[in-house]
Structures are given as C-alpha cells and as structure tokens.
Amino acid sequence: MGDGAAIVNLYRYPVKGLSPEPLDRVRLEKGETFPFDRAFAIENGSADFDPAAPKHFPKIKFLMLMKNERLAKLKTRFDDATTTLHVTLEGRERLAANLMTAEGRAALEAFMADYMADELRGPPRLAHAPGFSHSDAPAKLVSIINLASVRALEEKIGRKIDPLRFRGNVYLEGLAPFEDHDWVERRFRIGEAGFKGVHKTVRCAATNVDPVSGARDMEIPAALMRHWGHADLGLYAHVKSPGTIRPGDKLMLEDA
C-alpha cells in the first residue's frame, strides 16, 4: 500500500435507489453502517416488508437504478434532525416529507406513484424499520471504493466514469488498482474507526446508469469481466471499533 492512502469523499444513500448525499464526517458504531444509509426503500408492488420483523430482500423487490434508471433524475437530501426527505427534480423542490410520519410516508408514496407510474408493478410502499439497512448486502457493512480501480477501468474503456456509479460510502485515494480486494479478512483503520474486510463487491447493471442524467450508457460489469475476469470493484467492510471518520483521514492496515 502506498503511503498516504486516505478518504477523499463520504456518501450515504438514505433511500435505496435514490441519490447520494455527501457527508463531511460520519460517526460509526461497531457493527453498524452509516447512520440512515439505506434506511428507507420503496417496495415496487409487493408490500410484504414487515417493520416488526425486518429481513433482507433481493433488491429486485424495490425501486432501484438497475431497473428504474428514471430515479437518477431525482436529487434527494435527508435531514436527520427532522427526518425529512427533500426531493428535487429539474432544479425545483417537488416534495418535503417527514418519513417518520404516516402523512410523510403517504406523500412520498403518492409522488412515486405518479413519477414512476410506467414502471410500477403495484402501489409503491415505503419500507422502513428502525436500525435496519436495505443494503444489497444482508449484513450491516460499509462500502469502500478504491478510486484507482475506477481509473484503471476508465483507461481500459477509454471513457470517464463517475465514481458515484458504484454507490459507495467511503471513497479512497492513494492505493494501487484493486488493492482493496486483498483486504478480505484483514483488519485496518481509517481515522478513528477500525474495520475488517468482509468480501469484494460484485457489480451489477445499476453501474451502467449515469447517476446524473439517468442514461443507461455503459456496460461496467461486462468491461470488468472482459479485462480482469471478474465483475468486482470495491470492498464491503465490517466496523469493528467505533469512531468518527472524515475526508483526509488516513488508512492503515493493522496486520501488515
């Protein structure tokens, strides 16, 4: 690992499939993901998520970029203090809904029923359970993206790639391409927090969608497979010890 590997960006995704939210710091707790990361998801026609007994479902159950690229045109911001989701479309705020109230949930569902009408399999329903994350990974993990891997892929396909296509939480600079793939089962620290690598992140067709325009304009998993023989980019990690992390915080392998 080159000296100076460090965080350059932090993001969370309060509503699964909707836009990333940049953060200037994150307080992580042991065994948890980013606060409010994928705290909400929108069921597409099958309302069987039980908040009293939450369980992991395949992402096909929910509205998601892999199938519903129109979602990328919505820009969202979540206010922790008021639990309010602000939804902007084409530069104008279209909705401000407190997702912890029945009225707010109904307002978001009504908005999605209209906006996503052509792609719904039934009435949309907001799924949420306190402390539960609708991540693609069943366990509570943090998604780490090595920006050198993104650049290596850019060089192979000859096009710029927005790193937000990979919907990670922690974006790192200062590594060799795909170096993070060697951290499975290894312990490392970033800033104050301790982590353990769990598994590489296999990419799906959601990465083919431009996160700004919503255009389905690349074939990321196919390009990874063609050039490296796998569709992995990024690492899922478990938070082993709590702490606050910020852009600029350095990374250190503990068992090097």
Buried (B, 14 or more C-beta within 10 A) or exposed (E): BEEEBBBBBBBBBBBBBBBBBEBEEBEBEEEBBBBBBBBBBBBBEEEEBEEEEBEBBEBEBBBBBBBBBBBBBBBBBBEEEEBBBBBBBEEEEBBBBBBEEEEBBEBBBBBBBEBBEEBBEEEBBBBBBEEBBBBBBEEBBBBBBBBBBBBBBBEEBEEEBEBBBBBBBBBBBBBBBBBBBBBBEBBBBBBBBBBBBBBBBEBBBBBBBBBEEBEBEBBBBBBBBEEBEBBBBBBBBBBBBBBEBBBEBEBBBEEE
